[in-house]
Amino acid sequence: MVFENQGCENYQCSRAVPDLIIEGGTAVTMVNDMAPIRDAVIFIADGRIADIRETGQGERLSDYGAEVINAKDAIIMPGLINTHAHNAMTLFRGIADDLPLKQWLFEKIFPAEARFIDPDSVYWGSLLGCLEMISSGTTCFADGYFFQDSTVRAVHESGMRALVAQGVIDYPSPGVEKPEKNLEVARKFIEKWLGYSDLIIPGIFCHSPVTCSQQTLKGARDISRELNLPLQIHLSETSEEVDEIIKREGKRPVHYLDQIGLINNGLIAAHAIHLDSGEMRCLKEKGVKIAHVPESNMKLCVGTAKVSRMIELGLKVGLGTDGCASNNNLDLFQVMDMAAKLSKVTDFDPVSLDARTVLKMGTAAGASVLGLEKQIGTLENGKNADIIVVDTHAPHLCPVYDPFSAVVYSASGADVKDVIVNGKVLMKDRDIKTLDKDEIMKRVNNISKGISI
């Protein structure tokens, strides 16, 4: 068989021999308005999608000698993309629930991190996060935390794809007791890991415009620009944050950040709740990307982002879970369901954020937010094979009239049976191939016995 390249410009597979084949099921490609492909077959060679089409009559896939994944009674789709997470915070899952954000953060989480976060705990907490995300169909995520060498190690072992950013904050923090050293530590982290893996991109995560000084923000901007890397930040998560910036700088947060040169197409802004129309227009004009985090926003009661308006304006908006201390799970299927329903009730409009739009936010739009739209986010020839298979042979997924609605409103992470990243099978028939589930959970449980707040 000859596979024709229709995707990435540099991909050459005119006579590629597949090493992995996914057959049967319905392929939801997320390519523009393309209809789902029924009874699909996907050929994967050298980590990329070589061909995707309907199964040909009488074709013997066994003749290729490739590993075959049976997707009968399943939906084949791009892997989900988590655009905002703090992976190692699985360690603090459920430790400080039902509190206001400021009390939660300054009285519980920051002190807990100061006492209990070290390279070893970050490594095991990150492995647990990777385990949970693979189990629930996430193939790529953006992370911001401390001791990120340990997170890179965990991500590499898991086989996932990730943007891993060193956290920067103007307080003593894990691994950086002197805040004036935070950018130095961040630069060293980036220089150590830049180019280490095609699957891992290092970067910087500035905590927020309130907790980072103007000098720190500008320094992070300069490093990110110099190395052509994304910069992450929490933006306008609370009304108190907005009020403090206005009082301190005389303008709203977006305009303040624009004044000091952070508002550009390399910025990924998480939460982005308390924005006025002028700020949203500024973000759109400068190409800033948004990570929408509905479950964390709801749990901490910080407000509701105007997501439908952002998308209407043309902003690129992806979905995120946040850390497990403020969400309690890393299941993006739950996030999609919640994002759709929250938007409807907020807008008083049942059409707001329809299933197809929300699934795009979790896949193709998420890839755009992370600057990876040429590599992942859709199923099309030449793109990296980051693919999941969702088993629909279950009562809560029967019948399936519309695969978009089934995925967003009926499915959960537990329905994912196969996960592939860069052509490598990370989970097959719910069996994770790259990580030792029992050992990771044992280690994290042991660490948790020493954690108290």
Secondary structure as GFF3:
##gff-version 3
##sequence-region A 1 453
A	DSSP	beta_strand	20	23	.	.	.	ID=ss1
A	DSSP	beta_strand	26	27	.	.	.	ID=ss2
A	DSSP	beta_strand	40	45	.	.	.	ID=ss3
A	DSSP	beta_strand	48	54	.	.	.	ID=ss4
A	DSSP	three_ten_helix	61	64	.	.	.	ID=ss5
A	DSSP	beta_strand	67	70	.	.	.	ID=ss6
A	DSSP	beta_strand	74	78	.	.	.	ID=ss7
A	DSSP	beta_strand	80	85	.	.	.	ID=ss8
A	DSSP	three_ten_helix	87	92	.	.	.	ID=ss9
A	DSSP	alpha_helix	101	103	.	.	.	ID=ss10
A	DSSP	pi_helix	104	109	.	.	.	ID=ss11
A	DSSP	alpha_helix	110	116	.	.	.	ID=ss12
A	DSSP	alpha_helix	119	135	.	.	.	ID=ss13
A	DSSP	beta_strand	138	145	.	.	.	ID=ss14
A	DSSP	alpha_helix	148	158	.	.	.	ID=ss15
A	DSSP	beta_strand	161	168	.	.	.	ID=ss16
A	DSSP	three_ten_helix	179	181	.	.	.	ID=ss17
A	DSSP	alpha_helix	182	193	.	.	.	ID=ss18
A	DSSP	beta_strand	200	206	.	.	.	ID=ss19
A	DSSP	alpha_helix	214	226	.	.	.	ID=ss20
A	DSSP	beta_strand	231	235	.	.	.	ID=ss21
A	DSSP	alpha_helix	239	249	.	.	.	ID=ss22
A	DSSP	alpha_helix	253	259	.	.	.	ID=ss23
A	DSSP	beta_strand	267	271	.	.	.	ID=ss24
A	DSSP	alpha_helix	277	286	.	.	.	ID=ss25
A	DSSP	beta_strand	289	292	.	.	.	ID=ss26
A	DSSP	alpha_helix	294	299	.	.	.	ID=ss27
A	DSSP	alpha_helix	307	313	.	.	.	ID=ss28
A	DSSP	beta_strand	316	319	.	.	.	ID=ss29
A	DSSP	alpha_helix	332	347	.	.	.	ID=ss30
A	DSSP	alpha_helix	355	362	.	.	.	ID=ss31
A	DSSP	alpha_helix	364	369	.	.	.	ID=ss32
A	DSSP	beta_strand	387	391	.	.	.	ID=ss33
A	DSSP	three_ten_helix	395	397	.	.	.	ID=ss34
A	DSSP	alpha_helix	403	405	.	.	.	ID=ss35
A	DSSP	pi_helix	406	410	.	.	.	ID=ss36
A	DSSP	three_ten_helix	413	415	.	.	.	ID=ss37
A	DSSP	beta_strand	416	421	.	.	.	ID=ss38
A	DSSP	beta_strand	424	428	.	.	.	ID=ss39
A	DSSP	beta_strand	431	432	.	.	.	ID=ss40
A	DSSP	alpha_helix	437	448	.	.	.	ID=ss41
###
